[in-house]
């Protein structure tokens, strides 16, 4: 199995509460994690689509306050009734200077921006995973190489990619780019294939345009960390997880 995009990692002051909001918002299910997850991921809480789709959300504890617009956000599909449902769950309306647009901008209970798009051509409630990009074409090529997803559309607005399965959310790269004042609070995560040599996979990503981050760690047993933090071609942090670190369906959030 090749390396693929499996997870959006979201920092949270209260991971359980935020996971509960997003589980209700997306109508997804809580997950359990493999026993080798180390460091900050050890206390993470995850949710995934009930049909075991390609991408889930993982909420990790963090004391860092949110001080700026996120470079990564989620887009949900829905109409005015869906917006009202999300507000009743604990979302709030948000003005980020979007002006008159055909979508609604909301914030989750910890202030993370997300949009509700009037789209019907999606499978499930999660329509898009969006990451800011100054050079969408270059970013699209990098993430296609890194994740195995394919570029399916490109324009002045940016580029969109879709998984090999052809369903689930699209991955969208485009402007504007939020200022970077520290590590991104929301990060994409790849999971290596079961037959993949982790060192070789890191080298493959570096050859594709990633950069290393010097955060070498050991887990509680004194073994090297099974996750690698890297930077993409525009300096956004992303994780490469070992194959046993993918969430497993079942445990409660």
N, C-alpha and C positions, 0 to 999 in steps of 0.2 A: 504494500500500500504506500503510495507516495505521500510526501508532506502536503498538508492541506490546511486551509484556514478553518479553524474550528470554534474560536472563542473571541468574544469581546470582553476584555477585562476592565472592570469599572471600580475605581477607588471609592470607598464609602465610609463615613463616620459610623454608620450603623448598617452593616451589610445585610443582616437578616431583614430589617425593615425595608430596605431598598429592594432586596430580592423579592419580598412579598408584593410590593407595589408592581414591579415589572412582571411578576408571574401573573398577577391579575390583569394587568394592562394587555399582555400578549396572549393570555390564556395558555401559558406554558407550564411545565411541570418542574418541581425541584429535582436536583441531582445529588449524587454522592460522588466522592473523588477517590482516586486510587491512593493507597497508603504511602506512596513515596513523595507526594507533594510536600515541598519544603518551604521554609522561610515564611514570607507573608502569605503565600498561597495556602498554608496549612489551615488557616481559619477562614478560608473562602467559602462562600455560599453560591451555588450555581443553579441556573434554570435552563431548560432546553425545550425545543418544540416536542409535543407529544408523539410526533411521527419520527423522532430521532433525526431531524434535519441536520444540515451541514454545520450550522453555527449556533452556539449557545452563548449565554451571558454568565460571567463569573464576577462576583462582587467580593472585593478584598478589603480588609480593614485598613484605614489610613487616618492619620491625625492631621494631614495637610488640608488646610482650608481651600475651598474653591475661590479663586480670586480673579479669574478671567474666563472668557468664552472657551469652551472645549474645542480642540481641533478635530475630534471625532464625535459624531452624534448619530442617533438612530432616527429613521423616518418610518412612521406607521401609516398604514392605509386606513382611510375612514372618512366619514362625512360629519355633518354637524352633530348628529346623534352620538357619534363616536367621541367627538371632542367633549360633549357633555358627560359621557360615561367616564372618561379619563379625569375630568375635573372632579367628579364625585369620588374617584379613587384617591385623590390627593394631589393631582397635577395642578399647576397654576399657569395662567396666561403670561406670556413673556413678550416684551418688546425689545428686540435687538436691532431696531432700525430697519426691519424688513420691508416696511412700507406696504403698499397694496399688492399683495401676492395671493394666489389661489390656494394657499395652504395656511394652516394655523401653526404658530410657534408656541410651544408649551415648555414647562420645566417640570422635572420629576421632584419628589420631596426633598432632594438634596441639591436642587438648582441646576441639574444637568439639562441642557437644552435638547429638545427633540421636536420633530415636526409631524403633523398629521396631514397626509396628502390625499386629495380626492382621486384615488386610483382604484381601479377594479381589476387590473391585470396582474395581480400578485397572488401567491400562494400563502395564505395566512396573514396575520396582522402586521408582521415586520416586512416592510417593503424594501428598505435600503439601509445600508451601513455607509455612512458618509465620512470621508476624511478630507480635510482641507489640503489643497495642492496648489503651489505656485506654478508648476509645470505639469498639468494633468497628463499630458501624453507620456512624459518620462516616468511619472509615478505609476501610470497604468501599466507600462511595460515592466517596471520593476515588480509590481505586485502580481502581475500575470506570471512572471518567472518564479516568484517566491512561492505562490500559493497554488499554482496549477489552474487558476481561474482564467477565463478568456475575455478579452476586450470585445464587447458586442456593440458598443455605440460610442461616438465621440463627436464633440462639437465645441462651440465657444464656452458652453457651460461646464465642460470637463469630459471625463470618460466614465463609462460604466463597464463592470465586469460581472460575469456570472459563473457559478460553479460548474464543474464537469457534469453534475447531475442535471443541471438545467432548471432546477427549481429553487425555492427559497429566496432570500433577499439578494438584491444586486449590491455590489460594492462600487461606490461612486467616489471619484476623486475630482475635486474642482475648487475654484476660488469662491469667496475670498479666504485668505489665510489669517487665522487669528494669531496675534503675537504669542511667541513662546517665552514664558517667564520661568519655566522649570519643566520637569518631566510631565508628560501628558497624564492627566488623571484617567483618561480612557485610552486603552491601547488594544491593538489587534494581537492575536496570538495564533501561531501556527502549531500544529501537532505533527511530529515526525512519524513517518511510517514505521511499522513494527520491525521491518528488516533494514532500517536505515542506520548507518553509522553516524552518531550525533556530531562527531568532529568533522566528518566529511560533509554533512549537511550544513554546518556553520560555514565551512569554506565555500560551499556552493552559493550560499546567500551573500557572503562577502564578495565573491566574484560577480554576482548579479548587481552589486551596487550598495549593499548594506555596509554599515560600519560597526565595529565592536564597541561595547561598553564594558569597562573594567569593573565588574561587580562579581568577581569569583566568590562563590559561597560553598559551604559544605552543609549537608543536611545533619539532622540530629545524630545520625549514626557515624558521622565522620567521613561520609562518602561525598564525592563531588556532586554539586547540585545537578539535578536532572532538567534544569531549565536554563536558557541562555537569553540574556537581554541584548538586543541589537538595536541599531538605528536604521531606518529606511533611508532612501536617497534624499529626503528633505529633512532629516534629523528627528523624525518621529520614532519614539521607542516602540518596539514590538518584541514579543516573546516567542521563542522556540521551545516548545514543551516536548518532553519525552513521551513515547507512545503510551505509557501506563498512566500519564497524568490527565488524559482526557476524562471528562466527567462520565460517570456511569449512572443510568437512570435508577431512581428508587428512593433515596433518603429524603426526609422532609426538610424544608427550609425553615 
